[in-house]
């Protein structure tokens, strides 16, 4: 079994604040002021979106390099959505500074469905929790 990622969060004195350590990186997590937080860092669902879009960007750049394509500058954005019926989904949007022809757009959309984080999110993920 291989560990592909690791992170640890430690509580801060603020109501919802936490300090996350992942590898050599340290960043904050919090809730927005509308949830009585101080909004000093991304909230948990923001991190889900961030993981998805960063993986999408990296995978598309790797694909373009491998295929000798020039995608130019682009951005990826995602929103976590939920409705009253309890359904949840993510809407992901790509925006390219250069125009992609229809065939390349189709390839890009196909690659997006195959990014590692997308594939993880699309299948059920078992979460095992223990107290150590």
N, C-alpha and C positions, 0 to 999 in steps of 0.2 A: 504494500500500500504506500503510495506516494502522497506527501502533503504538497498541494499546489498553491496554497496561500495560508497565511496565518495573521491573525490580528488579536490584540488584547485591549480591552477598554478598562480604565480605572476611573472610579467616581471622582468628581470634583465637588467642592462645597456648594456650588450653585445647584438649584433644584433639579434640573435635568442634565447638567453638564457632565461631560466625560472626556478623558484624554485617551485617544487611540494610539497605540504603537503597532506599526506594521513594518517589519524589517527595520530599516534605519529611519523610517518616516514617522513623524509624530504630528497628529492633528486633532482638532476638537470636534466633538459632536454635541448637539444641543437640540432643543425644540424652539420653534418660533415664539415670539412674544405672545401671539394669539393662543398659545398653549401654556402660558406662564413661564416660558423659558426666556433666556437672554439672547437667543439667536446668534450665539458665538461660533457656530459651526453647523454643518449640514445635519439634518435630521435623518433617522434610519432609512426612510424610503428614498431620500436624496442619494444616499450611498448606493442603494440598489440601482437607481437610474444611472449614477456615475459609473458604476462597474460595467453596466451594459454598454453605455455609449463609449467608454474608453476602449473596451474590447472591440467594439464595432470599428472605431477609428483605426486602431492598430491593425486589425485583421484586414481591413480594406487597403491600408497602405502596404501591408505585406503582400497581398494579392496583386496589387498594381505593380509592385517591384518585381515580383516573380513573373508576371505576364508582360512586363515592359510597357505598361500603360501609364499615362500621365493623367491622374485624376485632378490634378491641381489642388488648390486650397479648398477645403470643405469643412463643414461642421456637422455634428450629430447632436440631436437634442432628444430628450425622452421625458414623458410625463407618466407617472403612475396614476391610474384612474380607478374609481370605484363607483358603484351605483347603489341605490336603495335596496336592490335585490341581493346584494352581497357579492356581486360579480366584480372581479378585479382584472385589470389588464394594463398593459403598457403600450403607449403610442410613441413610436420612434420616427423621427424625421431627419432626413439628410438634405443638406443644402450645399450645392457645388457652385463655385465662382465661375467655372467654365461650363459650357453646355455639353452634356453627354448625349450621344445619339441613343436612339431607342434600344438598340441591341446592348449597348454598354449599361444603360440603366437597368435592363433586365438582369444582366450578369451581376451588377452591384447588389440589387435586391436579393438575388439568390445567395450571394456570399453572406449578406447580412443574416440570413436565416441559418447559416452554418457557423457563425462565430462561436467559440467555446462557451462564453457566458450565455449567449442565446440558447444554445443546446442544453446547458445546465438548467436554465430557467424553464424551458419548455417540457422537461421531464420532471417528474416528482423527485424531490431531493429529500433523502432521509436525514433527519437531524437527531443526533443522539446527544443527550444532555446528562452530565454527571456532576457531582459535587466532589471536589478534590481537597 
